[in-house]
Amino acid sequence: MNLHDWIDELCDVLDLETEVDEGLVGDLAELASDTVDPAAGPITAYLLGYAAGAAGAGPAGVEALATRAQELAERWDKPVLADPDDHDDETEADVELGFDVSDEDEEEE
């Protein structure tokens, strides 16, 4: 037995009529495990399937959902407001956020 056989049997047991792109789901799960957390892989695969089912998505819809999840996983550890060309770790984010997050107890020089 191989992975495709497992998928076919599992779909029968779960009473599902669907096709699975195991490469797409596996790659997404691996990416989430590597960039987010080891447990994120199976959870991501589950949520992708849940979203696809809820949307009644066909293969193209599943691929579009997977692309959105992939983009999120790829930028997971990057600050939301970060400028990719700016490597300065100063208080640039304070200005962008519109408030100062520095320690108020610091003495002024």
Phi and psi restraints in degrees (value plus and minus 20) as a CYANA .aco file:
   2 ASN   PHI    -149.5  -109.5
   2 ASN   PSI    -196.4  -156.4
   3 LEU   PHI     -80.1   -40.1
   3 LEU   PSI     -62.6   -22.6
   4 HIS   PHI     -82.8   -42.8
   4 HIS   PSI     -60.0   -20.0
   5 ASP   PHI     -82.5   -42.5
   5 ASP   PSI     -62.9   -22.9
   6 TRP   PHI     -78.2   -38.2
   6 TRP   PSI     -66.5   -26.5
   7 ILE   PHI     -80.2   -40.2
   7 ILE   PSI     -65.6   -25.6
   8 ASP   PHI     -80.3   -40.3
   8 ASP   PSI     -66.0   -26.0
   9 GLU   PHI     -86.7   -46.7
   9 GLU   PSI     -61.2   -21.2
  10 LEU   PHI     -84.3   -44.3
  10 LEU   PSI     -61.7   -21.7
  11 CYS   PHI     -80.7   -40.7
  11 CYS   PSI     -59.7   -19.7
  12 ASP   PHI     -82.2   -42.2
  12 ASP   PSI     -66.7   -26.7
  13 VAL   PHI     -84.0   -44.0
  13 VAL   PSI     -57.6   -17.6
  14 LEU   PHI    -108.2   -68.2
  14 LEU   PSI     -17.0    23.0
  15 ASP   PHI      36.8    76.8
  15 ASP   PSI      29.6    69.6
  16 LEU   PHI    -131.7   -91.7
  16 LEU   PSI     117.2   157.2
  17 GLU   PHI    -131.2   -91.2
  17 GLU   PSI      70.4   110.4
  18 THR   PHI    -173.6  -133.6
  18 THR   PSI     141.7   181.7
  19 GLU   PHI    -128.1   -88.1
  19 GLU   PSI     125.0   165.0
  20 VAL   PHI    -142.5  -102.5
  20 VAL   PSI     108.7   148.7
  21 ASP   PHI    -109.6   -69.6
  21 ASP   PSI      67.1   107.1
  22 GLU   PHI     -81.6   -41.6
  22 GLU   PSI     -48.5    -8.5
  23 GLY   PHI     -86.0   -46.0
  23 GLY   PSI     -66.3   -26.3
  24 LEU   PHI     -81.8   -41.8
  24 LEU   PSI     -69.6   -29.6
  25 VAL   PHI     -86.6   -46.6
  25 VAL   PSI     -62.1   -22.1
  26 GLY   PHI     -84.2   -44.2
  26 GLY   PSI     -62.7   -22.7
  27 ASP   PHI     -84.4   -44.4
  27 ASP   PSI     -61.9   -21.9
  28 LEU   PHI     -84.7   -44.7
  28 LEU   PSI     -63.8   -23.8
  29 ALA   PHI     -82.0   -42.0
  29 ALA   PSI     -61.2   -21.2
  30 GLU   PHI     -85.2   -45.2
  30 GLU   PSI     -63.1   -23.1
  31 LEU   PHI     -81.3   -41.3
  31 LEU   PSI     -66.4   -26.4
  32 ALA   PHI     -83.4   -43.4
  32 ALA   PSI     -59.5   -19.5
  33 SER   PHI     -83.2   -43.2
  33 SER   PSI     -59.1   -19.1
  34 ASP   PHI     -96.6   -56.6
  34 ASP   PSI     -57.1   -17.1
  35 THR   PHI    -119.6   -79.6
  35 THR   PSI     -41.4    -1.4
  36 VAL   PHI    -130.4   -90.4
  36 VAL   PSI     -86.2   -46.2
  37 ASP   PHI    -190.9  -150.9
  37 ASP   PSI     126.5   166.5
  38 PRO   PHI     -74.2   -34.2
  38 PRO   PSI     -55.9   -15.9
  39 ALA   PHI     -94.2   -54.2
  39 ALA   PSI     -33.9     6.1
  40 ALA   PHI     -89.4   -49.4
  40 ALA   PSI     -44.1    -4.1
  41 GLY   PHI     -80.3   -40.3
  41 GLY   PSI     -80.7   -40.7
  42 PRO   PHI     -86.1   -46.1
  42 PRO   PSI     -53.9   -13.9
  43 ILE   PHI     -85.8   -45.8
  43 ILE   PSI     -61.2   -21.2
  44 THR   PHI     -82.8   -42.8
  44 THR   PSI     -63.9   -23.9
  45 ALA   PHI     -82.0   -42.0
  45 ALA   PSI     -62.8   -22.8
  46 TYR   PHI     -81.5   -41.5
  46 TYR   PSI     -68.8   -28.8
  47 LEU   PHI     -86.9   -46.9
  47 LEU   PSI     -53.4   -13.4
  48 LEU   PHI     -81.0   -41.0
  48 LEU   PSI     -66.7   -26.7
  49 GLY   PHI     -83.9   -43.9
  49 GLY   PSI     -60.3   -20.3
  50 TYR   PHI     -83.5   -43.5
  50 TYR   PSI     -66.6   -26.6
  51 ALA   PHI     -82.6   -42.6
  51 ALA   PSI     -62.0   -22.0
  52 ALA   PHI     -83.6   -43.6
  52 ALA   PSI     -63.3   -23.3
  53 GLY   PHI     -85.1   -45.1
  53 GLY   PSI     -63.4   -23.4
  54 ALA   PHI     -83.4   -43.4
  54 ALA   PSI     -53.4   -13.4
  55 ALA   PHI    -108.2   -68.2
  55 ALA   PSI     -27.1    12.9
  56 GLY   PHI      42.5    82.5
  56 GLY   PSI      14.8    54.8
  57 ALA   PHI     -94.9   -54.9
  57 ALA   PSI     119.0   159.0
  58 GLY   PHI    -108.3   -68.3
  58 GLY   PSI    -190.5  -150.5
  59 PRO   PHI     -74.2   -34.2
  59 PRO   PSI     -61.7   -21.7
  60 ALA   PHI     -87.9   -47.9
  60 ALA   PSI     -57.3   -17.3
  61 GLY   PHI     -86.9   -46.9
  61 GLY   PSI     -60.0   -20.0
  62 VAL   PHI     -82.7   -42.7
  62 VAL   PSI     -62.8   -22.8
  63 GLU   PHI     -82.4   -42.4
  63 GLU   PSI     -60.4   -20.4
  64 ALA   PHI     -85.0   -45.0
  64 ALA   PSI     -62.2   -22.2
  65 LEU   PHI     -84.3   -44.3
  65 LEU   PSI     -61.6   -21.6
  66 ALA   PHI     -83.9   -43.9
  66 ALA   PSI     -56.8   -16.8
  67 THR   PHI     -83.4   -43.4
  67 THR   PSI     -62.4   -22.4
  68 ARG   PHI     -83.2   -43.2
  68 ARG   PSI     -63.0   -23.0
  69 ALA   PHI     -85.3   -45.3
  69 ALA   PSI     -60.2   -20.2
  70 GLN   PHI     -82.0   -42.0
  70 GLN   PSI     -64.7   -24.7
  71 GLU   PHI     -81.5   -41.5
  71 GLU   PSI     -59.6   -19.6
  72 LEU   PHI     -84.1   -44.1
  72 LEU   PSI     -66.1   -26.1
  73 ALA   PHI     -83.1   -43.1
  73 ALA   PSI     -58.4   -18.4
  74 GLU   PHI     -88.7   -48.7
  74 GLU   PSI     -48.1    -8.1
  75 ARG   PHI    -125.4   -85.4
  75 ARG   PSI      -7.4    32.6
  76 TRP   PHI     -75.0   -35.0
  76 TRP   PSI     -67.1   -27.1
  77 ASP   PHI    -110.2   -70.2
  77 ASP   PSI     -11.9    28.1
  78 LYS   PHI    -116.9   -76.9
  78 LYS   PSI     116.5   156.5
  79 PRO   PHI     -78.6   -38.6
  79 PRO   PSI     122.6   162.6
  80 VAL   PHI     -79.6   -39.6
  80 VAL   PSI     -61.3   -21.3
  81 LEU   PHI    -115.1   -75.1
  81 LEU   PSI     -12.1    27.9
  82 ALA   PHI     -87.6   -47.6
  82 ALA   PSI     118.7   158.7
  83 ASP   PHI    -111.3   -71.3
  83 ASP   PSI      98.5   138.5
  84 PRO   PHI     -79.5   -39.5
  84 PRO   PSI     -41.8    -1.8
  85 ASP   PHI    -109.5   -69.5
  85 ASP   PSI     -29.6    10.4
  86 ASP   PHI    -120.0   -80.0
  86 ASP   PSI      95.2   135.2
  87 HIS   PHI    -126.6   -86.6
  87 HIS   PSI      -5.0    35.0
  88 ASP   PHI    -104.4   -64.4
  88 ASP   PSI     103.6   143.6
  89 ASP   PHI    -110.9   -70.9
  89 ASP   PSI      -4.2    35.8
  90 GLU   PHI     -89.1   -49.1
  90 GLU   PSI    -177.6  -137.6
  91 THR   PHI    -113.2   -73.2
  91 THR   PSI      15.1    55.1
  92 GLU   PHI     -77.0   -37.0
  92 GLU   PSI     -58.9   -18.9
  93 ALA   PHI     -84.5   -44.5
  93 ALA   PSI     -50.2   -10.2
  94 ASP   PHI     -79.4   -39.4
  94 ASP   PSI     -63.0   -23.0
  95 VAL   PHI     -87.1   -47.1
  95 VAL   PSI     -65.6   -25.6
  96 GLU   PHI     -83.6   -43.6
  96 GLU   PSI     -55.4   -15.4
  97 LEU   PHI     -97.0   -57.0
  97 LEU   PSI     -40.7    -0.7
  98 GLY   PHI      68.1   108.1
  98 GLY   PSI     -11.8    28.2
  99 PHE   PHI    -168.6  -128.6
  99 PHE   PSI     140.6   180.6
 100 ASP   PHI    -114.7   -74.7
 100 ASP   PSI     105.2   145.2
 101 VAL   PHI    -127.3   -87.3
 101 VAL   PSI      -6.5    33.5
 102 SER   PHI     -91.9   -51.9
 102 SER   PSI     143.2   183.2
 103 ASP   PHI     -87.8   -47.8
 103 ASP   PSI      99.8   139.8
 104 GLU   PHI     -89.7   -49.7
 104 GLU   PSI     -41.0    -1.0
 105 ASP   PHI    -101.4   -61.4
 105 ASP   PSI     -25.5    14.5
 106 GLU   PHI     -85.1   -45.1
 106 GLU   PSI     120.5   160.5
 107 GLU   PHI     -99.1   -59.1
 107 GLU   PSI     121.5   161.5
 108 GLU   PHI     -97.4   -57.4
 108 GLU   PSI     124.1   164.1
